[in-house]
Amino acid sequence: MNLLKFIESFTNEQFLNSTGDRRQSLGQFGTIGKGLALASVPFGLSALGNKTFANDITATPATPIGALQLALTLEYLEKEFYETALASGVIPLSENGGRDRKVFEQIAQHEHDHVDFLIAGLGGTGSANFVAKPTFDFTVGGLFHPFDNYQEFLALAQAFEDTGVRAYKGQAGNLISTSDLLTAALQIHSVEARHASEVRRLRGLKGWISGNERGAGMPAATQPVYDGEEVTTQAGFNTANVNNGSAGPAIPAIAGSEAYDEPITTQKAVDIANIFIV
């Protein structure tokens, strides 16, 4: 058995919608425990000491373990954010006939499963590589009120999801030597991208990012999430110059930015997360 077999179950829609099956699978995770993770990951888990990076602006190491530690902290953030919002009642049952709440209930389930999976991948809570959940302040000292104002909740949800998409992409280089973990990270990345697109549409925006625009109603503090997305040159080719020639109208230059999503560095992802960490 290996991590890929488990990630397949965690991204299976039938699995995610079945409480009984999910509990049974999580129980199986607990039974196999640390031994499975050690056998599945082809590098020494004991090479790194216990690093609680979340309360420190220092980025995680540029290693597969460091990538998992960063991913786990971001997933902790999203999981707690959605669980708190659902418990607070800020998501109105009347919104879109109750569809909005169902969407966030499903997203919360995904984030919960991502957290459990990443903890197992790090060897469990007893591993030297495990990073504990930090204490979050989603109000940032009273600046935001996401659990009292639905629009503020949506704005922060957008920022968190867009950050997650770029952060997972930014860790690809650290996982390239570990194919199982790279595949697992890409599977989670694609789900995070669907979350981001859905949240943006709930806010009345396009499902993708245009240039480095954060979108209407987004606080200025979220701009670092979008800086760098305006890049149009890919592998030496300027995509802003693409057009249809004489066969049709020129493609807008902004499409060269919209067609590609840019990664963010480990340090930038940590800096964004630390805004919400006490």
PyMOL commands that set and color helices and strands:
alter all, ss='L'
color gray80, all
select helices_A, chain A and resi 3-10+13-16+19-40+45-47+64-88+95-121+150-170+172-175+179-202+220-225+239-241+245-247+255-258+266-274
alter helices_A, ss='H'
color red, helices_A
select strands_A, chain A and resi 233-234+237-238
alter strands_A, ss='S'
color yellow, strands_A
deselect
rebuild
show_as cartoon
